[in-house]
Amino acid sequence: MNKEALKKRLLSMLALARKAGKVTAGEESCEKAIRGGAALLVHVACDASANTQKKFGNKAKFYDVPIYSLFTKEEISRATGLHNRATFVVTDQSFATKIKEFIEELQPL
């Protein structure tokens, strides 16, 4: 499968997780989810500020949560319906596992 198709499937999975109520978005909510142990996967928009990227990178590392930066704020907004959000957290194990699989397929180690 090509990269564009994988990206579309990944964004669709994020949209589905959002509709299921398994996504937390926004800085404060995401920080709370990470600190509380509910975060299973963190995504910071690739066009987020350097401060935001550093802050969430440090938090994710400290709390041992995988963090990714694949999409822009605009791409995330279109997929999830959450406008102008740079960060989101997936809080469901099934969604997090499937999203990680897509990401690993998109960016092989």
C-alpha positions as CSV (number, residue, x, y, z in Angstrom):
1,M,0.0,0.0,0.0
2,N,1.4,3.4,-0.9
3,K,2.1,6.2,1.7
4,E,-0.9,8.4,0.8
5,A,-3.3,5.5,1.2
6,L,-1.8,4.6,4.5
7,K,-2.0,8.2,5.7
8,K,-5.7,8.3,4.7
9,R,-6.4,5.1,6.6
10,L,-4.5,6.4,9.6
11,L,-6.5,9.6,9.6
12,S,-9.7,7.6,9.3
13,M,-8.7,5.5,12.3
14,L,-8.1,8.7,14.3
15,A,-11.5,10.0,13.2
16,L,-13.2,6.8,14.3
17,A,-11.4,6.9,17.7
18,R,-12.5,10.5,18.1
19,K,-16.2,9.6,17.3
20,A,-15.9,6.7,19.8
21,G,-14.7,9.2,22.5
22,K,-11.3,7.6,22.8
23,V,-9.3,10.7,21.8
24,T,-8.4,13.6,24.1
25,A,-7.3,16.8,22.4
26,G,-5.8,20.1,23.5
27,E,-2.8,20.8,25.6
28,E,-4.3,20.8,29.1
29,S,-6.4,17.7,28.5
30,C,-3.6,15.8,26.9
31,E,-1.2,16.7,29.8
32,K,-3.8,15.5,32.3
33,A,-4.3,12.2,30.4
34,I,-0.5,11.6,30.2
35,R,0.0,12.3,33.9
36,G,-3.0,10.2,34.8
37,G,-1.8,7.2,32.9
38,A,-4.7,7.2,30.4
39,A,-2.6,8.1,27.4
40,L,-1.5,5.2,25.3
41,L,-0.3,7.2,22.3
42,V,0.5,10.9,21.9
43,H,0.5,12.8,18.6
44,V,1.9,16.4,18.3
45,A,1.3,18.2,15.0
46,C,4.4,18.5,12.9
47,D,3.7,22.2,12.6
48,A,3.2,22.8,16.3
49,S,5.5,25.2,18.1
50,A,8.9,24.1,19.1
51,N,7.9,24.7,22.8
52,T,4.9,22.4,22.4
53,Q,6.9,19.7,20.7
54,K,9.6,19.8,23.4
55,K,7.1,19.9,26.3
56,F,5.1,16.9,25.0
57,G,8.3,15.1,24.0
58,N,9.6,15.4,27.5
59,K,6.3,14.3,29.1
60,A,5.9,11.3,26.8
61,K,9.5,10.2,27.5
62,F,9.1,10.6,31.3
63,Y,5.8,8.7,31.4
64,D,6.9,6.2,28.7
65,V,4.2,6.9,26.2
66,P,4.9,6.6,22.5
67,I,4.8,9.9,20.7
68,Y,4.5,10.7,17.0
69,S,4.4,13.7,14.7
70,L,3.0,12.8,11.3
71,F,0.3,15.3,10.5
72,T,-0.2,19.0,10.4
73,K,-2.9,20.8,12.5
74,E,-5.0,21.2,9.3
75,E,-4.9,17.5,8.5
76,I,-5.8,16.5,12.0
77,S,-8.6,19.2,12.0
78,R,-10.2,17.8,8.8
79,A,-10.0,14.2,10.0
80,T,-11.3,14.7,13.6
81,G,-13.4,17.8,13.5
82,L,-11.3,19.4,16.2
83,H,-10.1,22.7,15.0
84,N,-6.7,24.3,15.7
85,R,-5.5,21.4,18.0
86,A,-1.8,20.6,18.0
87,T,-1.9,17.7,20.4
88,F,-4.1,14.7,20.9
89,V,-3.9,11.5,22.9
90,V,-5.5,8.1,22.2
91,T,-6.8,6.5,25.4
92,D,-8.1,3.1,24.1
93,Q,-5.8,0.1,23.8
94,S,-7.4,-1.3,20.6
95,F,-7.3,2.0,18.8
96,A,-3.7,2.7,20.0
97,T,-2.5,-0.7,18.8
98,K,-4.1,-0.3,15.4
99,I,-2.8,3.2,14.9
100,K,0.8,2.1,15.9
101,E,0.6,-0.7,13.3
102,F,-0.4,1.9,10.6
103,I,2.4,4.2,11.7
104,E,5.0,1.4,11.7
105,E,3.9,0.5,8.2
106,L,4.1,4.1,7.1
107,Q,7.5,4.6,8.8
108,P,9.3,1.3,9.0
109,L,12.2,1.2,11.4
